[in-house]
Amino acid sequence: MAHVSAAERRPQLIKAAIDLMSREGVAAGSTRAIAAELGVAQATVHYIFGTKEGLYRAVMEQLTQDLVAQVERATPEDAGFEETIRVLAAALWRTVREQPGSHRMLTELTTFAMRSPQLSEVLASHYRGLIEVTAKLVAEAAERSGQPLAQPAEAIARWILASFDGLTDMHLSLPDEEAEEVCLQVLVSSVTALAGG
């Protein structure tokens, strides 16, 4: 078997961890199980990430990057403020509908990280990154459409993300497509109202 460098093996292990934990849950994500998922020795996981928490940190960082990239790709370049928020909410919601395992895993990892001193900073970094990107998109939409913001873009971003987290948890626990569509419309309206004062 050809030697694979740590730099090449790292993204493979992150993907294997995401695949495994999306299917079976975070509790199933031992370093032994993740190594088996990729067909490598458990020592390889420890060599590359140090600890299970190190691997979880890399998984959370990857999930954050993927989520941000999906939303940024969906951002319209010439729409008004409300339409931009509507498109962004729809793009984010599409990730929940199409990748429920990833969102379930991210929810589990978030809960796990809240109780793990080794992961508390990565959790804070995860939310800081999401808030920063969302605030940037909100500010750009406001500037492009000529709508002054009555509240700071960061506060609006926090509202969007907090609302979205709640909708996601509800969807994963008790899905109701019709009610979710209404809630998304309310989310867009409330963000527009909050931004406009």
C-alpha positions in Angstrom: 0.0 0.0 0.0 1.4 3.4 -1.0 2.3 5.9 1.7 -0.2 8.7 2.2 1.1 11.9 3.8 -0.6 13.4 6.8 -1.6 16.4 4.8 -3.5 14.2 2.3 -4.9 11.9 5.0 -6.3 14.7 7.2 -9.2 15.8 4.8 -9.9 12.1 4.2 -10.3 11.5 7.9 -12.4 14.6 8.4 -14.8 13.4 5.6 -14.9 9.9 7.1 -15.8 11.3 10.5 -18.5 13.5 9.0 -19.9 10.6 7.0 -19.9 8.2 10.0 -21.3 10.7 12.5 -23.9 12.0 10.1 -25.2 8.4 9.8 -24.8 7.1 13.3 -24.4 10.1 15.6 -21.6 11.8 17.4 -21.6 9.1 20.1 -20.5 6.6 17.4 -17.6 8.8 16.4 -14.8 7.1 18.3 -11.3 7.4 16.8 -11.4 3.6 16.3 -14.7 3.7 14.4 -13.5 6.7 12.3 -10.2 4.9 11.5 -12.2 1.8 10.4 -14.5 3.9 8.3 -11.5 5.0 6.2 -9.6 1.7 6.6 -6.6 3.0 8.4 -5.0 2.3 11.8 -6.4 4.1 14.8 -2.9 5.4 15.5 -3.2 7.4 12.2 -6.1 9.4 13.6 -4.2 10.1 16.8 -1.0 11.0 14.9 -2.9 13.6 12.7 -5.3 15.0 15.3 -3.8 14.2 18.7 -7.1 13.5 20.4 -10.7 12.8 19.6 -11.4 16.4 20.6 -8.8 17.5 18.0 -10.7 15.5 15.3 -14.0 17.0 16.5 -12.5 20.5 16.3 -11.5 19.8 12.6 -15.0 18.4 11.9 -16.7 21.5 13.3 -14.4 23.8 11.4 -15.1 21.9 8.1 -18.8 21.9 8.7 -18.7 25.7 9.3 -16.7 26.3 6.2 -19.0 24.2 4.1 -22.2 25.9 5.4 -20.7 29.4 4.9 -19.7 28.5 1.3 -23.1 27.2 0.5 -24.8 30.4 1.7 -22.3 32.7 0.1 -22.8 31.0 -3.2 -26.5 31.7 -3.0 -26.2 35.4 -2.2 -27.9 37.5 -5.0 -25.9 40.4 -6.3 -28.7 42.7 -7.4 -31.7 42.0 -5.1 -33.3 44.3 -2.6 -32.8 43.8 1.2 -35.9 41.7 1.9 -35.3 39.6 -1.3 -31.7 39.0 -0.3 -32.8 37.8 3.2 -35.4 35.6 1.6 -32.8 34.0 -0.8 -30.3 33.5 2.0 -32.9 31.9 4.3 -34.0 29.6 1.5 -30.5 28.6 0.8 -29.7 27.9 4.4 -33.0 26.0 4.8 -32.2 23.9 1.7 -29.0 22.7 3.5 -31.2 21.5 6.4 -33.6 19.7 4.0 -30.9 18.1 1.9 -28.4 17.4 4.6 -30.3 16.6 7.8 -27.6 14.2 9.0 -25.0 17.0 8.9 -27.2 19.4 10.8 -28.1 16.8 13.4 -24.4 16.0 13.9 -23.6 19.7 14.2 -26.3 20.1 16.8 -24.9 17.1 18.7 -21.3 18.4 18.4 -22.5 21.9 19.6 -24.0 20.3 22.7 -20.9 18.2 23.3 -18.6 21.2 22.9 -20.6 23.2 25.4 -19.5 20.7 28.1 -16.0 20.1 26.8 -13.3 22.7 27.8 -11.1 21.4 24.9 -13.8 22.4 22.4 -15.3 25.5 23.9 -13.1 27.8 21.9 -13.9 26.0 18.6 -17.6 26.4 19.4 -17.2 30.1 20.1 -15.1 30.4 16.8 -17.9 28.5 14.9 -20.5 31.0 16.0 -18.2 34.0 15.6 -17.6 32.9 12.0 -21.3 32.4 11.3 -22.2 35.8 12.8 -19.4 37.6 11.0 -20.4 36.1 7.6 -24.1 36.7 8.2 -23.5 40.3 9.4 -21.4 41.0 6.3 -24.2 39.7 4.0 -26.8 41.7 5.9 -24.7 44.9 5.7 -23.9 44.4 2.0 -27.6 43.8 1.2 -28.5 47.0 3.1 -25.9 49.1 1.4 -26.8 47.7 -2.1 -30.5 48.4 -1.6 -30.0 51.8 0.1 -31.7 50.7 3.3 -30.1 52.1 6.4 -30.0 49.6 9.3 -31.9 50.5 12.4 -29.9 47.9 14.4 -26.3 46.8 14.1 -25.7 44.2 11.4 -24.2 41.8 14.0 -27.4 42.0 16.2 -29.5 41.2 13.1 -27.1 38.3 12.2 -27.5 36.9 15.7 -31.3 37.1 15.4 -31.2 35.3 12.1 -28.9 32.5 13.4 -30.8 32.1 16.7 -34.1 31.8 14.8 -32.6 29.5 12.3 -31.1 27.2 15.0 -34.6 26.9 16.6 -36.3 26.1 13.3 -33.6 23.5 12.5 -34.0 21.8 15.9 -37.8 21.7 15.5 -37.4 20.3 11.9 -35.1 17.6 13.1 -37.5 16.7 16.0 -40.9 17.3 14.5 -40.9 18.1 10.8 -43.8 19.9 9.3 -43.2 21.3 5.8 -46.2 23.6 5.7 -45.5 25.1 9.2 -41.8 25.5 8.3 -42.6 27.5 5.2 -44.7 29.9 7.3 -42.0 30.2 9.9 -39.4 31.0 7.2 -41.7 33.7 5.9 -42.0 35.1 9.4 -38.3 34.9 9.9 -37.7 37.0 6.7 -40.4 39.5 7.8 -39.0 39.8 11.3 -35.5 40.4 10.0 -36.8 43.0 7.6 -38.7 44.7 10.4 -35.7 44.6 12.8 -33.4 46.0 10.1 -35.9 48.8 9.3 -36.7 49.7 12.9 
